[in-house]
Amino acid sequence: MRLQNEFDKPYFRTLTDYVRQEYCQTVVFPPARLIFNAFDLCPFDKVKVVIIGQDPYHGPGQAHGLCFSVNDGVQFPPSLQNIFREIHDDLGKPIPQSGDLTRWARQGVLLLNATLTVRQHQAGSHQGKGWETFTDAVIRVLNDERENLVFILWGSYAQKKGAVIDRNRHLVLSSVHPSPLSAYAGFFGNHHFSTANKWLEAHGMEPIDW
């Protein structure tokens, strides 16, 4: 495990104690068994594309450990609606019936939230507890030890988080966030999905079926 040394650091032990206590005392998402779902579905050697989110969804039944993704049967949050709309406009694909992006993860898309847990109905409630240090380490290891990845950074938060990425070795695609507050200011029409696939094909990798 390339991140084993992170698990052994004092900050991670403190984080683990905090998160355990939160799950015992209040309602926290995603379900505990799915905290590391993004890594389970898309292990290090399989990663081709990294999409960086901020927080898990904080409503019941939504979050399952993949950024922007919701469980099958759950209504699409506005950002996810806009992501599907851009895929439709970019690639001509129909809007899917399910908002579960497990299908992307299994193809090599690491759907990485900066913070991996959150209290119910309290956005950002687990920020600043140590998750960001851990996910910074994830990005750093991918940047240093892999070649020709695609990093997709939507919004200023993700762009700051991705500042360490070596643009000479990886493709970095940036735009405003798909949130309804900003999507019309440069998310729609960014062609990130077709651009990512062209890069992957040019470097001998299978494109993603978005």
Accessible surface in RSA format (square Angstrom, percent):
REM  Atomic radii and reference values for relative SASA: ProtOr
REM  Chains: A
REM  Algorithm: Lee & Richards
REM  Probe-radius: 1.40
REM  Slices: 20
REM RES _ NUM      All-atoms   Total-Side   Main-Chain    Non-polar    All polar
REM                ABS   REL    ABS   REL    ABS   REL    ABS   REL    ABS   REL
RES MET A   1   146.99  76.1  75.64  50.1  71.35 169.9  57.64  49.0  89.35 118.4
RES ARG A   2   115.63  48.5  89.85  45.8  25.78  61.4  29.79  40.7  85.85  52.0
RES LEU A   3    11.67   6.5  11.67   8.4   0.00   0.0  11.67   8.2   0.00   0.0
RES GLN A   4    89.52  50.1  89.28  65.3   0.24   0.6  43.32  92.2  46.20  35.0
RES ASN A   5    92.01  63.5  85.28  82.4   6.73  16.2  37.77  90.9  54.24  52.4
RES GLU A   6     6.61   3.8   6.61   5.0   0.00   0.0   0.90   1.7   5.71   4.7
RES PHE A   7    53.81  26.9  44.99  27.9   8.82  22.9  44.99  27.3   8.82  25.2
RES ASP A   8    83.12  58.2  72.55  72.2  10.57  25.0  28.26  66.5  54.86  54.7
RES LYS A   9    78.43  38.3  76.96  47.2   1.47   3.5  48.62  43.8  29.81  31.8
RES PRO A  10    96.04  70.0  93.22  85.0   2.82  10.3  95.06  78.5   0.97   6.0
RES TYR A  11    50.51  23.6  40.19  22.9  10.32  26.9  47.32  35.6   3.19   3.9
RES PHE A  12    19.72   9.9  19.72  12.2   0.00   0.0  19.72  12.0   0.00   0.0
RES ARG A  13   132.44  55.6 129.86  66.2   2.58   6.1  62.46  85.4  69.98  42.4
RES THR A  14    89.95  64.0  86.58  87.8   3.36   8.0  63.50  85.3  26.44  40.0
RES LEU A  15     1.30   0.7   1.07   0.8   0.23   0.6   1.30   0.9   0.00   0.0
RES THR A  16    37.48  26.7  33.63  34.1   3.85   9.2  32.50  43.7   4.98   7.5
RES ASP A  17    90.52  63.4  84.45  84.1   6.08  14.4  29.20  68.7  61.32  61.2
RES TYR A  18    51.62  24.1  47.79  27.2   3.83  10.0  46.20  34.7   5.43   6.7
RES VAL A  19    10.95   7.2  10.95   9.9   0.00   0.0  10.95   9.5   0.00   0.0
RES ARG A  20   156.25  65.6 151.89  77.4   4.36  10.4  61.40  83.9  94.85  57.5
RES GLN A  21   101.23  56.6  95.36  69.7   5.87  14.0  25.46  54.2  75.77  57.5
RES GLU A  22     8.21   4.7   8.21   6.2   0.00   0.0   0.35   0.7   7.87   6.4
RES TYR A  23    54.71  25.5  33.91  19.3  20.80  54.1  34.22  25.7  20.48  25.2
RES CYS A  24   114.62  86.7  73.50  82.0  41.13  96.7  27.02  68.5  87.60  94.5
RES GLN A  25   126.29  70.6  88.91  65.0  37.39  89.0  37.12  79.0  89.18  67.6
RES THR A  26    54.24  38.6  35.30  35.8  18.94  45.1  21.93  29.5  32.32  48.9
RES VAL A  27    74.12  48.8  70.36  63.7   3.76   9.1  73.96  64.3   0.16   0.4
RES VAL A  28     9.55   6.3   0.00   0.0   9.55  23.0   0.00   0.0   9.55  25.9
RES PHE A  29    23.68  11.8  23.68  14.7   0.00   0.0  23.68  14.4   0.00   0.0
RES PRO A  30     0.21   0.2   0.21   0.2   0.00   0.0   0.21   0.2   0.00   0.0
RES PRO A  31    58.29  42.5  50.15  45.7   8.14  29.6  58.29  48.1   0.00   0.0
RES ALA A  32    59.23  54.5  43.94  67.8  15.28  34.8  44.20  62.2  15.03  39.8
RES ARG A  33   183.59  77.1 149.26  76.1  34.33  81.7  83.75 114.5  99.84  60.5
RES LEU A  34    39.83  22.2  39.83  28.5   0.00   0.0  39.83  28.0   0.00   0.0
RES ILE A  35    18.91  10.8  16.83  12.5   2.08   5.0  16.83  12.1   2.08   5.6
RES PHE A  36    67.35  33.7  66.06  40.9   1.29   3.3  66.06  40.1   1.29   3.7
RES ASN A  37    16.50  11.4  16.21  15.7   0.29   0.7   0.29   0.7  16.21  15.7
RES ALA A  38     2.58   2.4   2.48   3.8   0.10   0.2   2.48   3.5   0.10   0.3
RES PHE A  39    33.50  16.8  28.15  17.4   5.35  13.9  28.41  17.2   5.09  14.6
RES ASP A  40   104.27  73.0  74.75  74.4  29.52  69.8  29.45  69.3  74.82  74.6
RES LEU A  41    37.08  20.6  24.41  17.5  12.66  31.8  27.01  19.0  10.06  27.1
RES CYS A  42     2.12   1.6   0.10   0.1   2.03   4.8   0.46   1.2   1.66   1.8
RES PRO A  43    62.85  45.8  59.21  54.0   3.64  13.2  62.85  51.9   0.00   0.0
RES PHE A  44    41.06  20.5  30.89  19.1  10.17  26.5  34.45  20.9   6.62  18.9
RES ASP A  45   100.98  70.7  80.28  79.9  20.69  48.9  30.06  70.7  70.91  70.7
RES LYS A  46   136.43  66.6 127.91  78.5   8.52  20.3  75.53  68.0  60.90  64.9
RES VAL A  47     0.78   0.5   0.78   0.7   0.01   0.0   0.78   0.7   0.01   0.0
RES LYS A  48    30.56  14.9  30.56  18.7   0.00   0.0  17.66  15.9  12.89  13.7
RES VAL A  49     0.00   0.0   0.00   0.0   0.00   0.0   0.00   0.0   0.00   0.0
RES VAL A  50     0.00   0.0   0.00   0.0   0.00   0.0   0.00   0.0   0.00   0.0
RES ILE A  51     0.74   0.4   0.74   0.5   0.00   0.0   0.74   0.5   0.00   0.0
RES ILE A  52     1.37   0.8   0.05   0.0   1.32   3.2   0.05   0.0   1.32   3.6
RES GLY A  53     6.64   8.2   0.00   N/A   6.64   8.2   6.64  18.2   0.00   0.0
RES GLN A  54    75.53  42.2  70.04  51.2   5.49  13.1  19.81  42.2  55.72  42.3
RES ASP A  55    32.22  22.6  15.61  15.5  16.61  39.3  14.79  34.8  17.42  17.4
RES PRO A  56     7.88   5.7   3.61   3.3   4.28  15.5   5.84   4.8   2.05  12.7
RES TYR A  57    44.75  20.9  40.50  23.0   4.25  11.0  43.51  32.7   1.24   1.5
RES HIS A  58    65.68  35.9  64.40  44.8   1.27   3.3  43.38  44.7  22.29  25.9
RES GLY A  59    12.49  15.4   0.00   N/A  12.49  15.4  11.74  32.2   0.75   1.7
RES PRO A  60    87.46  63.7  70.68  64.4  16.78  61.0  71.08  58.7  16.38 101.8
RES GLY A  61    44.06  54.3   0.00   N/A  44.06  54.3  37.57 103.1   6.48  14.5
RES GLN A  62    40.60  22.7  40.35  29.5   0.25   0.6   4.95  10.5  35.65  27.0
RES ALA A  63     5.75   5.3   1.87   2.9   3.89   8.8   3.13   4.4   2.63   7.0
RES HIS A  64     8.56   4.7   8.41   5.8   0.15   0.4   0.59   0.6   7.97   9.3
RES GLY A  65    13.44  16.6   0.00   N/A  13.44  16.6   7.35  20.2   6.09  13.6
RES LEU A  66     5.02   2.8   0.07   0.1   4.95  12.4   0.07   0.1   4.95  13.3
RES CYS A  67     1.12   0.8   0.50   0.6   0.62   1.5   1.06   2.7   0.06   0.1
RES PHE A  68    21.07  10.5  13.06   8.1   8.01  20.8  13.70   8.3   7.38  21.1
RES SER A  69     0.12   0.1   0.00   0.0   0.12   0.3   0.00   0.0   0.12   0.2
RES VAL A  70     0.00   0.0   0.00   0.0   0.00   0.0   0.00   0.0   0.00   0.0
RES ASN A  71    49.90  34.4  49.83  48.2   0.07   0.2  14.48  34.9  35.42  34.2
RES ASP A  72   103.79  72.7  82.66  82.3  21.13  50.0  25.70  60.5  78.09  77.9
RES GLY A  73    78.94  97.3   0.00   N/A  78.94  97.3  43.39 119.1  35.55  79.6
RES VAL A  74    39.19  25.8  29.87  27.0   9.32  22.5  34.50  30.0   4.69  12.7
RES GLN A  75   155.08  86.7 136.15  99.5  18.94  45.1  56.53 120.3  98.55  74.7
RES PHE A  76    36.92  18.5  31.96  19.8   4.95  12.9  32.01  19.4   4.91  14.0
RES PRO A  77    14.41  10.5   8.66   7.9   5.75  20.9  14.41  11.9   0.00   0.0
RES PRO A  78    75.04  54.7  73.66  67.1   1.38   5.0  74.60  61.6   0.44   2.7
RES SER A  79    16.00  13.5  15.46  20.6   0.54   1.2   5.14  10.9  10.86  15.2
RES LEU A  80     0.00   0.0   0.00   0.0   0.00   0.0   0.00   0.0   0.00   0.0
RES GLN A  81    85.42  47.8  78.93  57.7   6.49  15.4  20.05  42.7  65.37  49.6
RES ASN A  82    20.49  14.1  20.49  19.8   0.00   0.0   0.00   0.0  20.49  19.8
RES ILE A  83     0.47   0.3   0.47   0.4   0.00   0.0   0.47   0.3   0.00   0.0
RES PHE A  84     3.08   1.5   1.23   0.8   1.85   4.8   1.59   1.0   1.49   4.3
RES ARG A  85    96.54  40.5  96.42  49.2   0.11   0.3  34.11  46.6  62.43  37.8
RES GLU A  86     0.94   0.5   0.94   0.7   0.00   0.0   0.00   0.0   0.94   0.8
RES ILE A  87     5.68   3.2   5.68   4.2   0.00   0.0   5.68   4.1   0.00   0.0
RES HIS A  88    82.09  44.9  79.25  55.1   2.84   7.3  45.23  46.6  36.86  42.9
RES ASP A  89    87.30  61.2  54.04  53.8  33.26  78.7  28.17  66.3  59.14  59.0
RES ASP A  90    25.69  18.0   2.64   2.6  23.05  54.5   0.67   1.6  25.01  24.9
RES LEU A  91    64.37  35.8  32.40  23.2  31.97  80.4  38.85  27.3  25.51  68.7
RES GLY A  92    57.48  70.9   0.00   N/A  57.48  70.9  29.04  79.7  28.44  63.7
RES LYS A  93    64.98  31.7  62.77  38.5   2.21   5.3  31.77  28.6  33.21  35.4
RES PRO A  94   110.54  80.6  97.34  88.7  13.20  48.0 102.83  84.9   7.71  47.9
RES ILE A  95    80.27  45.7  66.45  49.5  13.82  33.3  66.72  48.0  13.55  36.8
RES PRO A  96    38.91  28.4  25.35  23.1  13.56  49.3  35.54  29.3   3.37  21.0
RES GLN A  97   175.25  98.0 146.47 107.0  28.78  68.5  66.51 141.6 108.74  82.5
RES SER A  98    25.69  21.7  24.13  32.2   1.56   3.6  23.02  49.0   2.67   3.7
RES GLY A  99     0.35   0.4   0.00   N/A   0.35   0.4   0.00   0.0   0.35   0.8
RES ASP A 100    35.35  24.8  33.18  33.0   2.18   5.1   6.01  14.1  29.34  29.3
RES LEU A 101     0.02   0.0   0.02   0.0   0.00   0.0   0.02   0.0   0.00   0.0
RES THR A 102    21.29  15.1  21.29  21.6   0.00   0.0  15.45  20.7   5.84   8.8
RES ARG A 103    80.73  33.9  70.50  35.9  10.23  24.4  63.71  87.1  17.03  10.3
RES TRP A 104     1.29   0.5   1.29   0.6   0.00   0.0   1.29   0.7   0.00   0.0
RES ALA A 105     1.01   0.9   0.21   0.3   0.80   1.8   0.21   0.3   0.80   2.1
RES ARG A 106   173.65  72.9 140.30  71.5  33.34  79.4  50.64  69.2 123.00  74.5
RES GLN A 107    54.34  30.4  41.35  30.2  13.00  30.9  37.21  79.2  17.13  13.0
RES GLY A 108     1.60   2.0   0.00   N/A   1.60   2.0   0.83   2.3   0.77   1.7
RES VAL A 109     0.32   0.2   0.00   0.0   0.32   0.8   0.00   0.0   0.32   0.9
RES LEU A 110     3.06   1.7   3.00   2.1   0.06   0.2   3.06   2.1   0.00   0.0
RES LEU A 111     0.82   0.5   0.46   0.3   0.36   0.9   0.46   0.3   0.36   1.0
RES LEU A 112     0.38   0.2   0.07   0.0   0.31   0.8   0.38   0.3   0.00   0.0
RES ASN A 113    10.55   7.3   9.32   9.0   1.23   3.0   1.33   3.2   9.22   8.9
RES ALA A 114     0.03   0.0   0.00   0.0   0.03   0.1   0.03   0.0   0.00   0.0
RES THR A 115     0.00   0.0   0.00   0.0   0.00   0.0   0.00   0.0   0.00   0.0
RES LEU A 116     9.75   5.4   6.85   4.9   2.89   7.3   7.93   5.6   1.81   4.9
RES THR A 117     0.00   0.0   0.00   0.0   0.00   0.0   0.00   0.0   0.00   0.0
RES VAL A 118     0.00   0.0   0.00   0.0   0.00   0.0   0.00   0.0   0.00   0.0
RES ARG A 119    76.12  32.0  76.12  38.8   0.00   0.0   2.94   4.0  73.18  44.4
RES GLN A 120    52.13  29.1  44.27  32.4   7.86  18.7   3.30   7.0  48.82  37.0
RES HIS A 121   118.40  64.7  95.71  66.5  22.68  58.0  67.82  69.9  50.58  58.9
RES GLN A 122    85.74  47.9  79.82  58.3   5.92  14.1  30.54  65.0  55.20  41.9
RES ALA A 123    74.73  68.7  46.33  71.5  28.41  64.6  46.52  65.5  28.22  74.7
RES GLY A 124    23.29  28.7   0.00   N/A  23.29  28.7  10.16  27.9  13.13  29.4
RES SER A 125    29.64  25.0   7.43   9.9  22.21  51.2  18.94  40.3  10.70  15.0
RES HIS A 126     0.36   0.2   0.33   0.2   0.03   0.1   0.33   0.3   0.03   0.0
RES GLN A 127    62.77  35.1  49.92  36.5  12.84  30.6  12.44  26.5  50.33  38.2
RES GLY A 128    69.59  85.8   0.00   N/A  69.59  85.8  37.48 102.9  32.11  71.9
RES LYS A 129    89.48  43.7  72.04  44.2  17.44  41.5  27.14  24.4  62.34  66.4
RES GLY A 130    13.28  16.4   0.00   N/A  13.28  16.4  10.59  29.1   2.69   6.0
RES TRP A 131     7.44   3.0   7.44   3.6   0.00   0.0   7.44   4.0   0.00   0.0
RES GLU A 132    37.50  21.5  37.50  28.4   0.00   0.0  29.19  56.5   8.31   6.8
RES THR A 133    68.61  48.8  64.43  65.3   4.18  10.0  38.25  51.4  30.36  45.9
RES PHE A 134     1.34   0.7   1.34   0.8   0.00   0.0   1.34   0.8   0.00   0.0
RES THR A 135     0.00   0.0   0.00   0.0   0.00   0.0   0.00   0.0   0.00   0.0
RES ASP A 136    59.18  41.5  56.68  56.4   2.50   5.9  16.84  39.6  42.34  42.2
RES ALA A 137     1.10   1.0   1.10   1.7   0.00   0.0   1.10   1.6   0.00   0.0
RES VAL A 138     6.06   4.0   5.14   4.7   0.92   2.2   5.75   5.0   0.31   0.8
RES ILE A 139     0.48   0.3   0.48   0.4   0.00   0.0   0.48   0.3   0.00   0.0
RES ARG A 140   107.78  45.3 107.78  54.9   0.00   0.0  42.61  58.2  65.18  39.5
RES VAL A 141    25.82  17.0  24.68  22.3   1.15   2.8  25.82  22.4   0.00   0.0
RES LEU A 142     3.28   1.8   3.28   2.3   0.00   0.0   3.28   2.3   0.00   0.0
RES ASN A 143    11.75   8.1  11.75  11.4   0.00   0.0   0.00   0.0  11.75  11.4
RES ASP A 144    82.87  58.0  62.59  62.3  20.27  47.9  21.14  49.8  61.73  61.6
RES GLU A 145    99.15  56.9  67.09  50.8  32.05  76.3  31.74  61.4  67.41  55.0
RES ARG A 146    42.17  17.7  40.16  20.5   2.01   4.8  11.64  15.9  30.53  18.5
RES GLU A 147    98.45  56.5  88.77  67.2   9.69  23.1  49.01  94.8  49.44  40.4
RES ASN A 148    45.26  31.2  45.26  43.7   0.00   0.0   0.63   1.5  44.63  43.1
RES LEU A 149     0.00   0.0   0.00   0.0   0.00   0.0   0.00   0.0   0.00   0.0
RES VAL A 150     0.00   0.0   0.00   0.0   0.00   0.0   0.00   0.0   0.00   0.0
RES PHE A 151     0.00   0.0   0.00   0.0   0.00   0.0   0.00   0.0   0.00   0.0
RES ILE A 152     0.07   0.0   0.00   0.0   0.07   0.2   0.00   0.0   0.07   0.2
RES LEU A 153     0.12   0.1   0.12   0.1   0.00   0.0   0.12   0.1   0.00   0.0
RES TRP A 154     3.90   1.6   0.64   0.3   3.26   7.6   0.64   0.3   3.26   5.3
RES GLY A 155    10.33  12.7   0.00   N/A  10.33  12.7  10.33  28.3   0.00   0.0
RES SER A 156    74.98  63.4  65.79  87.8   9.19  21.2  37.07  78.9  37.91  53.1
RES TYR A 157    69.98  32.7  66.18  37.7   3.80   9.9  62.11  46.7   7.87   9.7
RES ALA A 158     3.33   3.1   2.69   4.2   0.64   1.5   2.69   3.8   0.64   1.7
RES GLN A 159    61.48  34.4  55.37  40.5   6.12  14.6  18.08  38.5  43.40  32.9
RES LYS A 160   155.45  75.8 137.97  84.7  17.48  41.6 110.85  99.8  44.60  47.5
RES LYS A 161    21.23  10.4   7.71   4.7  13.52  32.2  14.56  13.1   6.67   7.1
RES GLY A 162     0.00   0.0   0.00   N/A   0.00   0.0   0.00   0.0   0.00   0.0
RES ALA A 163    70.81  65.1  45.77  70.6  25.05  57.0  49.20  69.3  21.62  57.3
RES VAL A 164    90.87  59.8  68.59  62.1  22.27  53.7  77.14  67.0  13.72  37.2
RES ILE A 165     6.38   3.6   0.00   0.0   6.38  15.4   0.00   0.0   6.38  17.3
RES ASP A 166    45.69  32.0  38.05  37.9   7.64  18.1  18.95  44.6  26.74  26.7
RES ARG A 167   124.84  52.4 101.69  51.8  23.15  55.1  62.44  85.3  62.40  37.8
RES ASN A 168   145.52 100.3 108.54 104.9  36.97  89.0  26.89  64.7 118.62 114.7
RES ARG A 169    64.47  27.1  59.52  30.3   4.95  11.8  42.72  58.4  21.75  13.2
RES HIS A 170     3.18   1.7   0.00   0.0   3.18   8.1   0.00   0.0   3.18   3.7
RES LEU A 171    36.19  20.2  34.59  24.7   1.60   4.0  36.19  25.4   0.00   0.0
RES VAL A 172    26.46  17.4   3.62   3.3  22.84  55.0   3.62   3.1  22.84  61.9
RES LEU A 173    18.72  10.4  17.29  12.4   1.43   3.6  18.72  13.1   0.00   0.0
RES SER A 174    56.63  47.9  31.13  41.5  25.51  58.8  24.56  52.3  32.07  44.9
RES SER A 175    16.39  13.9   4.17   5.6  12.22  28.1  16.39  34.9   0.00   0.0
RES VAL A 176    48.20  31.7  43.11  39.0   5.09  12.3  45.93  39.9   2.27   6.2
RES HIS A 177    61.49  33.6  60.72  42.2   0.77   2.0  44.15  45.5  17.35  20.2
RES PRO A 178     0.00   0.0   0.00   0.0   0.00   0.0   0.00   0.0   0.00   0.0
RES SER A 179    21.82  18.4  21.82  29.1   0.00   0.0  17.10  36.4   4.72   6.6
RES PRO A 180    77.15  56.2  58.15  53.0  19.00  69.1  59.78  49.4  17.37 108.0
RES LEU A 181   176.59  98.3 139.85 100.0  36.74  92.4 143.90 101.1  32.69  88.0
RES SER A 182    26.80  22.7  24.06  32.1   2.75   6.3  25.61  54.5   1.20   1.7
RES ALA A 183     0.03   0.0   0.03   0.1   0.00   0.0   0.03   0.0   0.00   0.0
RES TYR A 184   167.15  78.0 135.68  77.2  31.46  81.9 110.55  83.1  56.60  69.8
RES ALA A 185    77.94  71.7  44.60  68.8  33.34  75.8  57.19  80.5  20.76  55.0
RES GLY A 186    35.63  43.9   0.00   N/A  35.63  43.9  26.95  73.9   8.68  19.4
RES PHE A 187     0.00   0.0   0.00   0.0   0.00   0.0   0.00   0.0   0.00   0.0
RES PHE A 188    38.02  19.0  19.80  12.3  18.22  47.4  20.30  12.3  17.71  50.7
RES GLY A 189    46.79  57.7   0.00   N/A  46.79  57.7  27.48  75.4  19.31  43.2
RES ASN A 190    28.03  19.3   5.27   5.1  22.76  54.8  14.47  34.8  13.56  13.1
RES HIS A 191    93.16  50.9  93.16  64.8   0.00   0.0  65.38  67.4  27.78  32.3
RES HIS A 192     8.83   4.8   8.83   6.1   0.00   0.0   3.10   3.2   5.73   6.7
RES PHE A 193     0.00   0.0   0.00   0.0   0.00   0.0   0.00   0.0   0.00   0.0
RES SER A 194    16.76  14.2  15.15  20.2   1.62   3.7  11.94  25.4   4.82   6.8
RES THR A 195    46.79  33.3  45.82  46.4   0.98   2.3  31.21  41.9  15.58  23.6
RES ALA A 196     0.00   0.0   0.00   0.0   0.00   0.0   0.00   0.0   0.00   0.0
RES ASN A 197    18.76  12.9  18.76  18.1   0.00   0.0   7.78  18.7  10.98  10.6
RES LYS A 198   141.63  69.1 135.53  83.2   6.10  14.5  92.47  83.2  49.17  52.4
RES TRP A 199    58.28  23.4  53.01  25.7   5.27  12.4  57.63  30.7   0.64   1.0
RES LEU A 200     0.00   0.0   0.00   0.0   0.00   0.0   0.00   0.0   0.00   0.0
RES GLU A 201   102.83  59.0  83.16  62.9  19.67  46.8  24.84  48.0  77.99  63.7
RES ALA A 202    81.84  75.2  39.44  60.9  42.39  96.4  52.06  73.3  29.78  78.9
RES HIS A 203    72.48  39.6  45.26  31.5  27.22  69.6  32.94  33.9  39.54  46.0
RES GLY A 204    74.37  91.7   0.00   N/A  74.37  91.7  38.65 106.1  35.72  80.0
RES MET A 205    42.23  21.9  32.37  21.4   9.86  23.5  30.61  26.0  11.62  15.4
RES GLU A 206   133.12  76.4 126.05  95.4   7.07  16.8  51.51  99.6  81.61  66.6
RES PRO A 207    48.90  35.6  39.29  35.8   9.61  34.9  39.29  32.4   9.61  59.7
RES ILE A 208     4.81   2.7   0.02   0.0   4.79  11.6   0.19   0.1   4.62  12.5
RES ASP A 209    90.27  63.2  79.35  79.0  10.92  25.8  33.95  79.9  56.32  56.2
RES TRP A 210    10.05   4.0   0.05   0.0  10.00  23.5   2.31   1.2   7.74  12.6
END  Absolute sums over single chains surface
CHAIN  1 A     9792.4       7719.6       2072.7       5297.5       4494.9
END  Absolute sums over all chains
TOTAL          9792.4       7719.6       2072.7       5297.5       4494.9
